[in-house]
Amino acid sequence: MRLISEADVAAVLDPDSAVTALRAAFAQHGRGQAQVLARHRATATRDGASLAISAMGAILDAEGSLPAVLGTKVYSARNGKYCFLVSLFSADTGAALATLEANEFTRLRTAAATAVAADLLALPQVETLSVLGAGIQAQAHAEALVRVRSFKRLLVCARSGGEAFATALQRQLGLPVTAVDAATAAGEGDVIVTATRSPTPLFDGARVKPGAFVAAVGSSTQAARELDDTLLGRAALVAVEWLTAAEQEAGDLVQAAPGVVPPEKLAELGTLLVSPRPRGAQDIVVYKSVGIGLEDVALARLVAHRLGAC
């Protein structure tokens, strides 16, 4: 068994490959060829520190040159700071293949999954990307989404540091980037990403323009939501990674009033990849992400394969 470090991961994993790997993994899931282990958490308090240990995973069928694998992601949390590991096992022998330090591809995988959803569900011709948040995921999403759509400008909204974040993104991406308030970001974005830790909705969903694609990625707990019932009610489609996880962890959906998101409006990303639904030019589409083990195992397998571990 091989131990794969963060440096090893960074050397062989790039955003485009991450998107390709996740698209294939979600398609497997949509065809019933991949199984997902739901997230489980245990929490405690020790010497005044808030502690949690979490685990999730997946089983993936072989894909091209990539072997069939079983995998688990485990991670610690101490006062909101995380440390991630993924372990891979051979589906052919059951033997352990590799354990990977996973902080780097945890950063990439959430944005790559959103890029898969946006590439499928956002309108082809878009001009404005709005990003709410200025942290690691906000940056990762800006980097990923400009690879699947040709935006003419970016808007960023943050409680603090918005101007500095806009300047850094403009330098990095070579596009005009402006710091704005939440109402402007919501009203002018053709693609909108919410990547915050806000426990309550960030903007009035009535402001979102017809035809927009909205990705809510900031929360994976029932107690927090970034989108309001107005937006969810206006959406023609709400896509999720896995219905089981969304029902347990998506605060945006769990807290929604009865009837706002009827079952026929919900669909898994993998199912949509395999059997796309028609999308009207005026339809608002929401993608709600909580993060599932399928994503981590798919990227861990790609990294391990490129490094000769499987």
Secondary structure, DSSP 4 states (H G I P E B T S, - for coil): -EEE-HHHHHHH--HHHHHHHHHHHHHHHHTT--EEEEEEEEEEEETTEEEEEEEEEEEE--BTTBPPEEEEEEEEEETTEEEEEEEEEETTT--EEEEEE-HHHHHHHHHHHHHHHHHHHS-SS--EEEEE--SHHHHHHHHHHTTTS--SEEEEE-SS-HHHHHHHHHHHH-S-EEE--HHHHHHH-SEEEE----SS--S-GGGSPTT-EEEE-S--STT--SS-HHHHHH-SEEEES-HHHHHHH-HHHHTSPTTSS-GGGEEEHHHHHHSPPP--TT--EEEE----HHHHHHHHHHHHHHTT--
